[in-house]
Amino acid sequence: MPVILLGAVIIAVLFWQLGRSTRQGPLGTSARKCRWEATGNDTAALGEYRCKTCKVVAYAKPGKRPQECKRGLGGTL
C-alpha cells in the first residue's frame, strides 16, 4: 500500500511540474511575455503599443511599455 501511495505522489508532482509551464496568469492572461513595440499613435497621457507575439494592442505611459500580456482581457466599449 505505501508503494502505491508513493507512486501516486510522484505522478502528481510530475503533472504539477508539467502544468506550471502552461499555467494561466491573473484574469486568464497567458503567462508568456509579450514583445511590445510602439505604434507611434501616442497622446499626451498614453502611448499605444502592439505585441509582436499575440498582436494585441495595449496602452501605457509614453516611454514605458506594458508589463504583462493583455490578450486574455478582451471586452468591448
C-alpha positions in Angstrom: 0.0 0.0 0.0 2.8 2.6 0.8 4.3 1.9 -2.6 1.1 2.7 -4.4 0.7 6.0 -2.4 4.3 6.9 -3.2 3.8 6.2 -6.9 0.6 8.4 -6.9 2.5 11.2 -5.2 5.3 11.0 -7.7 2.9 11.1 -10.7 1.0 14.0 -9.1 4.3 16.0 -8.7 5.2 15.3 -12.4 1.9 16.5 -13.7 2.1 19.6 -11.4 5.6 20.4 -12.8 4.4 19.9 -16.4 1.4 22.2 -15.8 3.5 25.0 -14.5 4.8 26.0 -17.9 1.3 26.4 -19.3 -0.4 27.9 -16.3 -2.6 31.0 -16.8 -1.8 34.3 -15.1 -4.2 36.7 -13.5 -7.5 37.3 -15.2 -6.9 34.4 -17.5 -4.0 36.0 -19.3 -1.2 33.9 -20.7 1.9 33.7 -18.6 4.2 34.3 -21.6 6.0 37.5 -22.1 4.9 39.9 -24.9 7.3 41.8 -27.0 5.9 45.3 -27.2 6.7 47.8 -29.9 5.4 51.4 -30.0 3.0 52.1 -32.8 3.5 55.9 -32.8 -0.1 56.7 -32.0 0.8 58.4 -28.7 -1.2 61.1 -26.9 -0.1 63.3 -24.0 -1.3 60.8 -21.5 -0.9 57.4 -23.1 1.3 55.6 -25.6 -0.1 52.8 -27.9 1.9 49.5 -28.1 1.3 46.4 -30.1 2.6 43.0 -29.1 4.7 41.2 -31.8 3.8 37.8 -30.3 0.0 37.9 -30.0 -0.9 41.1 -31.9 -2.9 42.7 -29.1 -2.9 46.5 -28.6 -2.3 48.0 -25.2 -1.8 51.4 -23.7 0.7 52.7 -21.2 2.5 55.8 -20.1 4.6 57.1 -23.0 8.1 55.6 -22.9 7.0 52.7 -20.6 5.9 49.5 -22.2 3.1 47.4 -20.7 4.3 45.0 -18.0 2.0 42.0 -18.9 0.2 40.4 -21.7 -3.3 41.8 -22.3 -4.6 39.1 -24.6 -7.0 37.5 -22.2 -8.7 40.7 -21.1 -10.9 41.1 -24.1 -14.1 43.1 -23.8 -15.7 45.9 -25.8 -16.5 49.5 -25.1 
